[in-house]
Every structure is written in structure tokens, then in C-alpha cells.
Amino acid sequence: MSIVYLNGEYLPKEEAKISPDDRGFLLGDGLYEVTPFYEGVPFGLDGHIARLLRGLCFMRITFDVSMLEEMHRTLIAKNGLDTADRSMVYLQITRGAAPRTHYFPEGDVQPTVYAFAKAWSRPDDERWNRGFSAATVPDRRWSRVDIKTICLLPNAIAFQDAKEKGADDAILVRDGVAIEGAHQNFWAVFGDTAVTHPTTNNILPGITRAILLEEARKAGMKVEERPIQVEDLAHADEAFFTGTTGEVRPVVTIDGRPVGRGVVGDVTRRLSDLFLARVEAVKRAAGAGV
Ligand SMILES: Cc1ncc(COP(=O)(O)O)c(C=O)c1O
């Protein structure tokens, strides 16, 4: 039985009721976050909360985030996920329920706060080592995709289009630039340099991306934050995505053409190892499994 959090209460999912007047349902007027846990230890939680807070400020929603860490930990525990290899908490905050208007509701409307926890798994080594495919599709999102809103229709269509082209994932292209994936950040490797789009209003500033940049720089690997022209992908040696439940995910074909030699490359492997080492260090520091 899944226990969820709704507006201050922990309750079985079947008992969670949300008003049909909720502005998240009617207008997509809300934000979300997905935070990973490894053996019950939160990973990058501060970054996820900081990104959420930035979104709340942008949306002018007043909400005290100081309860979130405790809520996340409680939800993991109540769902028996403390020992799960990998799990996550999905959190959604909407402006709340009010008679439908385009402008913000007047008066004291409380935000709706909903969260659930579940386990997820990494592809097995054989699958990961084969690498994944991606297809380029137009980026039809709005001009503030740095805010993690629940309005994911363009991402959903992009993912579906990529799927229908037989690819595992989408690369969103805007003005000739490979911006990011439908739910992950995108990187290409040229020689020994890993390149990813800078954090502008045109990408979601991924927490996994930020952690990987930090680890790569610490390890003396070459990284650059600059736009990747889609035509340059023909000369890329490697490519990969990063994201909370994707971690570092190698891309070996784009639009049916091999990236570099069409196999998972050394830079991708090294970055993936650095990422997983950071996870292990965070677990150790929290005393997981002892
Ligand atoms: C469009 C997009 N880009 C990138 C990411 C990766 O962000 P993170 O590493 O914080 O999961 C996500 C995650 O949902 C996303 O939706």
C-alpha cells in the first residue's frame, strides 16, 4: 500500500482527495521536484529544495520549505524504502483550489502540497553498456523552462515523437541548438571535453548536471558549458544524458546514426564512475547500511 503526503497528512493513496477546482488540475499552475534516495539517504536534496524555492518565488506562491526534508524522510520510511537501493520522492505544489480564473485567486488560498515515494532501478550493466538511442525533435516549450512547472505537455509530445521514431529518448532542438532531453540534460563529448548547454532560461538546471560538473572539475576532467549546435553532433565522439533517475545515461545513436564509434565511450564511463562514487560517498557519510 502506498502512503502519500497531502496537505499535512500521511494517508493511503486511495484516500487522497484533491479538489477538481485545484489550479494544478485546471491550469497547470504548479511546480514539482523529484529527489532521489539511495538506501534511504537523500542525494542532492538541498539543490532540489533550492530549485523549488526559486520556482515558488517566480510563481509568487508562499510556502515554507523548512518542513520538506522531514516530510521526504518520513515518506521514504512510511513506504518501507529506507533500505531500497534506489527510491525517490515526487513532490508537487500547486497554487491551490479556487474558482477558476486566469489571474491568481484573491484571499487566503493555501497551496496544495502532494508527494509520493517509490522505488526505481538503474538499467542492468548489460543494458547500460549497450548504450541508448535518441532522436532530435523540435523544442516547443515556453521561454522559462528553467522553472520546473508541471506543464509538461511539450516534453510529453517530444518524448512520444522520439518513441515513435524508435528512439529511447528525445533531444530537444531550438534554433539549431541541441538544448536538453525531454526529462534529462544532454551532453556531447568532443575529444576529451564534455560539453553541456549553459544554465539559461532555455534549460532546466539539473541537479545531476550540477553535481557531475562539480565532480568532473574536481577530477581535472575537461568540461564546457556552451550551446551544442545540432550539426556538430555528427562530429561528437560521445553523448549522454544526466538526470535524477537516469544518472549518467550513454547515448550511442542519434537519429539512427552512430555517435563517434557508436559505443559507450571512455569519457562517459569515467563521468558515470565519478557520479556513482559521489553517491557512495554521500551514503557512507550518512552511515547507510551500517
Ligand atoms: C527537462 C529536464 N531537463 C533536465 C532534467 C534533469 O534534472 P535533474 O538532474 O534535477 O533530475 C529534468 C528532470 O526532470 C527535466 O525534466
Ligand as a Chemical Component Dictionary entry (heavy atoms), coordinates in Angstrom:
data_LIG
# 
_chem_comp.id                   LIG 
_chem_comp.type                 NON-POLYMER 
_chem_comp.pdbx_formal_charge   0 
_chem_comp.three_letter_code    LIG 
# 
loop_
_chem_comp_atom.comp_id 
_chem_comp_atom.atom_id 
_chem_comp_atom.alt_atom_id 
_chem_comp_atom.type_symbol 
_chem_comp_atom.charge 
_chem_comp_atom.model_Cartn_x 
_chem_comp_atom.model_Cartn_y 
_chem_comp_atom.model_Cartn_z 
_chem_comp_atom.pdbx_ordinal 
LIG C1 C1 C 0 13.607 18.949 -18.990 1  
LIG C2 C2 C 0 14.503 18.382 -17.937 2  
LIG N1 N1 N 0 15.830 18.568 -18.042 3  
LIG C3 C3 C 0 16.681 18.068 -17.137 4  
LIG C4 C4 C 0 16.227 17.331 -16.059 5  
LIG C5 C5 C 0 17.207 16.738 -15.085 6  
LIG O1 O1 O 0 17.160 17.373 -13.832 7  
LIG P1 P1 P 0 17.634 16.609 -12.528 8  
LIG O2 O2 O 0 19.054 16.202 -12.758 9  
LIG O3 O3 O 0 17.499 17.619 -11.458 10 
LIG O4 O4 O 0 16.730 15.433 -12.372 11 
LIG C6 C6 C 0 14.845 17.123 -15.894 12 
LIG C7 C7 C 0 14.326 16.395 -14.742 13 
LIG O5 O5 O 0 13.147 16.219 -14.567 14 
LIG C8 C8 C 0 13.964 17.668 -16.860 15 
LIG O6 O6 O 0 12.633 17.492 -16.770 16 
# 
loop_
_chem_comp_bond.comp_id 
_chem_comp_bond.atom_id_1 
_chem_comp_bond.atom_id_2 
_chem_comp_bond.value_order 
_chem_comp_bond.pdbx_ordinal 
LIG C1 C2 SING 1  
LIG C2 N1 SING 2  
LIG C2 C8 DOUB 3  
LIG N1 C3 DOUB 4  
LIG C3 C4 SING 5  
LIG C4 C5 SING 6  
LIG C4 C6 DOUB 7  
LIG C5 O1 SING 8  
LIG O1 P1 SING 9  
LIG P1 O2 DOUB 10 
LIG P1 O3 SING 11 
LIG P1 O4 SING 12 
LIG C6 C7 SING 13 
LIG C6 C8 SING 14 
LIG C7 O5 DOUB 15 
LIG C8 O6 SING 16 
# 
